[in-house]
């Protein structure tokens, strides 16, 4: 079985760095790259320099390039960036996990609409192993074993 290919939006933020490290350590996933906003000072630098790893991947500012080679993008960015990432995910038909906080009703509605086209996971709480999740526009809760269960 091939590894699941994951890209990271906001790869140099606090959560982004943690996600890159986690994906790199998981034997069932392959880190295919990450991207940042266009004016980030580290665009074009190698991930190897930042994460002490053997890789020729570079930090991109072209989100579509990373989406197009990923099975899934994990997005811990800003509400504005998340809105753009939803559009790119639809265009490239790439699954999207959204951990961005501060999403307004307009963005939540766009997530719901997009979930009818592409797979989206957007927790209502970003606390680990807590809260409800929106999967395909339906709400789900985790049980005590951290399995997503019954739609509500």
N, C-alpha and C positions, 0 to 999 in steps of 0.2 A: 504494500500500500504506500502511495506517495504521501509525503508530509504535507500538512495543511500550510499553505503559503499566506503569511500575515504581513501586512504593511502597517506602519504606525503614523498617524497624523499627529503633528505636534511632538515629534520624536525627541526634541531636545528640552522639553519642559520637564517639570518634576515627575509627573506621572508618565510622560512619554519615555523618559530614560528608564524608569522602572519596567515599563512594558517591553522595551527593546531587550533589556536584560532577561526578563522572564521568557520571552519568545526564543531568545538565543539558547537558554538553558533547557528548554523543553525539547526532548528528542522526537516528538511527534509534530513539531512545527518547524517551518523554515522562515527566517526573517528575510523578506525580499526587498526591504528598503523603507525609508521614512522620508517625510517631507515637513517643511516648515514654511512660514509665511515668506513671501518674496524678499523682504528686506532684512531677513535674519542674517547676522554677520557670519554665521558658520555654513551658509549655503556653499556647496562645492567641496567642503572638507570631507575627508574619509571617516567613516564610522570607526575604522580601526584605531585612529588617533584618539577618539573620545572614549571608546569602550574597551580598549586593549584587546582587540581580537584580530584574527587573521581574515581580513575581508577587503575586497576592493570596492565595496559599495560606497557611494558618496551621498551626502545629504542633498536632497533635491528641493526645488521650489515648485516643481511641476507635479501637482497631485495626480493628474490623470495618468501620468507615466507609472506611478506606483499602483494606483487602482487597477490598471490594465494587466498587471502581472500578479495580482493578489487574489486569493480566494476570499479574503476578508480584510477590511481595514478597521483598526481600532482607533477611535477618535476621542481624544481628551484634549480639546482645544478651547476655542471661544464660541459663543453662540453664532457669531457671524461666520466663522470658519466652518462650523458644523453645518450651517445652512448651505454653504458652497459644497461641502463634502457630500451632502445628500444628493445634490444635483449631479455631481460627478459619479456617485455610486449608481444612480439610475442610468446615466449615460453608458457606463461600462458594465452594468449588471453585476456589480460586486456587492457582496454582503457587507453590512456595516454594523459595528458595535459602537454605541455612543455613550461615553462617560462624561461628557461635558455638562457642567452645571449652569444654572441661570437661564435655562431655556424658557422663552415666553410662550404664550398660547399659540401664536402664529407658527413658531418653529415646531411645537408639539403637534399641531395640525398637519404640518408638512411631513413630519415623521410618520404620522398615521397614514397619510395619503401615499407616501413612498413605500410603506410596508405592504401595500397591495401589489407592488411591482417587484421589490427586492426584499431579501431577508434583512430585517433590522432587529437588533436587540438594544433596548434602551431602558436601563434600570430606573425606577422611580427614586431609588436611593443609591448613592454611590458607596455606601458603607459595605465592606466586604460581607458576603453571605447574609445580607439583610434585605428586607423589603420586597417589593413586587417588581415584576419585569413586564415590559410590553414586547410581545413577540407576535409579529404579523398583525398588529393592530388590536390584539386581545391581551388583557391583563392576566398574568400568572403570578403565583406566589411560590416561594421556596418552602419546603417542609424542613423539619429539624435535621434532615440528612443533606440539606442543600441541593435537593433535586427540584427542578421546576415542575410544579404539579398543576392542579386544577385551574382551568380558566375561570375568572370571576366576571 
